Structures are given as C-alpha cells and as structure tokens.
Amino acid sequence: MINVTQTFLPPIEEYKKILQRAWDKKWLTNRGELLLELEDKLSDYLNISNFFITTNGTLPLQIAIKALGIKGEIITTPFSYVATTSSIVWENCTPVFVDIDKESLNINPDLIEEQITEKTKAILATHVFGNPCDVISIELIAKKYNLNI
C-alpha cells in the first residue's frame, strides 16, 4: 500500500511573494536566483560543499554513471521508473536486468551474482513504493566483485 497524505501548502501570501521575486527577475528556470538560494541553504544545512539541484531523477543517475567513468554492463531492476534504464542506455552502457523479490518488489540480491560477467561494472538498485532494497546484501556483492554501487 502506498500511503498518501494531504499536500503541505505554505500560506498563499508567502507563496505569492516567492513567485513575485521570480517574476520580477524574469527567470523561472535553469539556475535562477531562487534555486541558487535553495542550494546554498541546503548545502549549509547538510554541511556539504559540492551540492546542486537537478530538474529530475534521470540527470543525477547519468551524472553518477559519467562521474564514476562506468563503461559496460550495469545490473539493475526491470521494475523501476524508465529513468533507471534510460540513464544507463544514454550513457552508452548496457542494462542487465535481475528479477525482483516478490515481497519487497526490489531487485532480488539472491539473483544478482548469476548475472555478473567480466563486462559488469556496476549495480544500480532502486527502492520501490517506499520499500528499501537490501542495500547491505547488494553492497557485499558489489565489494566481492569490485563493482560500483
């Protein structure tokens, strides 16, 4: 079951002030003033220096693949949003699918090792419907085969 709650909304006048700032600058997207302020606040709050916000979940996956220099096969789950597989393909890697665990609906760690070949460079696991994948087991497999995770 996916729990759904009522959306939090700020008071309308507070929201209008924020929108007015964006309107006045005539800059609504791509590294605008409000985004840069949010990045600074989050960077301070999280106490990290290298931080930036992306527009979606696909881009960070592509950035991670590229930053890690991954070329070859990446083991992943077929039961995920299209961004998981498309980010692999867009970075000229090959997705290798491992079936899911029927209880968690996440990639089944017990089936990962049988898909590992000399071309395997990484495991890209995702969490589904709020169910965390078995990160500990997947990490142990990745370490055993010297794979990125």
Secondary structure, 3 states (H helix, E strand, C coil): CCCCCCCCCCCHHHHHHHHHHHHHHCCCCCCCHHHHHHHHHHHHHHCCCCCCCCCCCHHHHHHHHHHCCCCCEEEECCCCCHHHHHHHHHCCCEEEECCECCCCCCECHHHCHHHCCCCEEEEECCCECCECCCHHHHHHHHHHCCCEC
